[in-house]
Amino acid sequence: MYIRFLGHFLQPQFTDNNSYSRFCLTITRKIMIHPLSDCKASVPETTRIWQYCVIFPKAVIGSNCNICSHCLIENDVTIGNNVTVKSGVQIWDGVRIEDDVFVGPNVTFTNDMYPRSKQYPEEFYKTKLKKGCSIGANCTIVCGVTIGERAMIGAGSVVTKDVPSGELWFGNPAKYVRNVDF
């Protein structure tokens, strides 16, 4: 087994499962790409990629991010600095995530309003998550929307239209609840 470490491939020798686990988690404090992930993109040293993630080669990921297990990130995706993407999130072509964003577990993004098998649009819709917004667990974000700076989306919501900055929305479809100032 080979492990990618600072751009080099190593073949460590392990005597048992415990030493393998310790090696995976203490490889370095700067870079951590779990050996069970498939990360083809260039990732900054301070970003952590956990097990079973698939990251396509043209994806752009900022520094100090945490990409939790079981995530998929396609090619035409930009992720800013200090972003947390929790487990089970698929980020499809056309999604732009700015700095300091939280994406909860199992959030679902879309990028095609009228999907059909083996029929692809000329260009995918762009979905934007502005600086500092938070998306709760199990939300669905319909393609083409913008979620404003410091906005919050409650767990399980279906976002079908733009959410202004500094507002809390939730429900199906998501609706304005109140302003947030934290």
Legacy VTK file of the C-alpha trace (Angstrom):
# vtk DataFile Version 3.0
C-alpha trace
ASCII
DATASET POLYDATA
POINTS 182 float
0.000 0.000 0.000
1.262 3.473 -0.884
0.366 6.641 1.018
0.545 10.105 -0.496
2.499 12.412 1.822
3.510 15.960 0.823
3.410 14.994 -2.840
5.491 11.834 -2.353
4.339 8.262 -2.261
5.506 6.194 0.701
5.163 2.504 1.387
5.116 2.214 5.177
5.399 -1.119 6.938
2.823 -1.832 9.659
2.924 -4.620 12.197
-0.733 -4.323 13.241
-3.897 -2.288 12.693
-3.173 0.030 15.632
0.148 1.203 14.200
-1.582 1.773 10.826
-4.282 3.921 12.480
-1.712 5.919 14.464
0.288 6.549 11.279
-2.785 7.743 9.363
-3.730 10.280 12.016
-0.255 11.486 12.974
1.304 11.701 9.533
1.750 15.447 10.045
-0.080 18.322 11.654
-0.013 20.290 8.411
-1.474 17.979 5.767
-3.822 15.059 6.187
-5.205 13.213 3.198
-6.520 9.906 4.472
-5.069 6.952 2.550
-8.581 5.619 1.877
-9.585 8.778 0.013
-9.137 9.398 -3.714
-7.934 12.994 -3.888
-6.687 14.016 -7.339
-6.798 17.787 -6.692
-4.016 19.907 -5.293
-4.887 20.558 -1.646
-3.236 23.116 0.664
-1.178 21.769 3.563
-3.651 22.885 6.229
-6.706 21.182 4.698
-7.826 17.770 5.978
-9.413 15.144 3.706
-10.938 12.163 5.515
-11.625 8.574 4.403
-13.717 7.592 1.390
-13.671 11.064 -0.185
-13.424 11.428 -3.953
-12.074 14.754 -5.155
-11.730 15.369 -8.895
-8.478 16.843 -10.259
-9.746 20.327 -11.230
-11.550 21.072 -7.965
-10.206 24.114 -6.112
-10.089 23.782 -2.316
-8.860 26.519 0.028
-6.705 26.321 3.116
-7.717 25.164 6.597
-10.741 23.226 5.302
-12.125 20.019 6.752
-13.683 17.636 4.219
-15.252 14.828 6.266
-15.714 11.221 5.159
-17.855 9.998 2.267
-17.810 13.261 0.269
-17.571 13.751 -3.488
-16.297 16.985 -5.040
-16.464 17.365 -8.826
-14.160 19.339 -11.168
-15.977 22.672 -11.566
-16.178 23.357 -7.824
-14.535 26.114 -5.815
-14.282 25.895 -2.023
-12.868 28.846 -0.063
-10.776 28.936 3.110
-11.918 27.691 6.540
-14.815 25.669 5.113
-16.249 22.593 6.844
-18.000 20.004 4.686
-19.502 17.300 6.900
-19.955 13.640 5.916
-22.069 12.450 3.012
-22.064 15.640 0.920
-21.750 15.582 -2.871
-20.679 18.895 -4.389
-21.463 18.877 -8.107
-20.082 20.982 -10.962
-21.118 24.634 -10.717
-21.085 25.019 -6.915
-19.089 27.942 -5.473
-18.481 28.003 -1.713
-16.850 31.109 -0.223
-14.768 31.378 2.990
-15.950 30.329 6.473
-18.955 28.298 5.277
-20.407 25.301 7.158
-22.082 22.559 5.090
-23.859 20.076 7.372
-23.999 16.305 6.960
-25.847 14.872 3.970
-26.566 18.241 2.364
-27.662 17.679 -1.233
-26.772 20.042 -4.066
-28.256 19.874 -7.557
-26.893 21.343 -10.785
-29.457 20.485 -13.458
-33.103 21.637 -13.323
-34.289 18.980 -15.772
-32.014 15.944 -15.353
-32.228 13.075 -17.832
-29.977 10.058 -18.091
-27.063 10.643 -20.493
-28.365 14.107 -21.480
-26.185 16.924 -20.163
-26.770 20.668 -20.317
-24.284 22.835 -22.192
-23.525 24.565 -18.896
-24.517 23.651 -15.363
-26.328 26.137 -13.132
-24.134 28.035 -10.671
-24.973 27.765 -6.968
-23.264 30.199 -4.593
-22.775 29.931 -0.854
-21.546 33.317 0.353
-19.048 33.980 3.133
-19.950 32.681 6.590
-23.273 31.027 5.765
-24.337 27.754 7.428
-26.365 24.957 5.870
-28.024 22.509 8.287
-28.029 18.728 7.974
-30.042 17.055 5.200
-30.852 20.272 3.324
-31.451 20.222 -0.410
-30.075 23.208 -2.311
-31.737 23.520 -5.718
-29.341 24.679 -8.416
-28.935 28.322 -9.364
-29.592 29.850 -5.934
-27.369 32.143 -3.899
-27.273 31.877 -0.113
-26.154 35.233 1.296
-23.392 36.088 3.751
-23.925 34.805 7.325
-27.333 33.329 6.363
-28.485 30.132 8.079
-30.553 27.317 6.613
-32.331 25.046 9.118
-31.884 21.287 9.001
-33.965 19.411 6.439
-34.902 22.515 4.436
-35.360 22.626 0.667
-33.929 25.886 -0.688
-35.606 26.835 -3.972
-34.769 30.556 -4.206
-32.104 33.044 -3.167
-31.615 33.636 0.563
-30.542 37.195 1.527
-27.594 37.858 3.820
-28.077 37.499 7.571
-31.401 35.642 7.473
-32.578 32.334 8.934
-34.681 30.205 6.581
-36.149 26.747 7.019
-38.929 24.477 5.808
-40.016 22.797 2.595
-39.824 24.988 0.669
-37.527 27.093 2.844
-39.031 30.411 3.938
-37.792 33.423 5.856
-38.061 33.034 9.658
-36.052 35.928 11.106
-32.780 37.806 10.916
-29.715 36.305 12.585
-27.074 38.456 14.226
-24.596 35.861 15.460
LINES 1 183
182 0 1 2 3 4 5 6 7 8 9 10 11 12 13 14 15 16 17 18 19 20 21 22 23 24 25 26 27 28 29 30 31 32 33 34 35 36 37 38 39 40 41 42 43 44 45 46 47 48 49 50 51 52 53 54 55 56 57 58 59 60 61 62 63 64 65 66 67 68 69 70 71 72 73 74 75 76 77 78 79 80 81 82 83 84 85 86 87 88 89 90 91 92 93 94 95 96 97 98 99 100 101 102 103 104 105 106 107 108 109 110 111 112 113 114 115 116 117 118 119 120 121 122 123 124 125 126 127 128 129 130 131 132 133 134 135 136 137 138 139 140 141 142 143 144 145 146 147 148 149 150 151 152 153 154 155 156 157 158 159 160 161 162 163 164 165 166 167 168 169 170 171 172 173 174 175 176 177 178 179 180 181
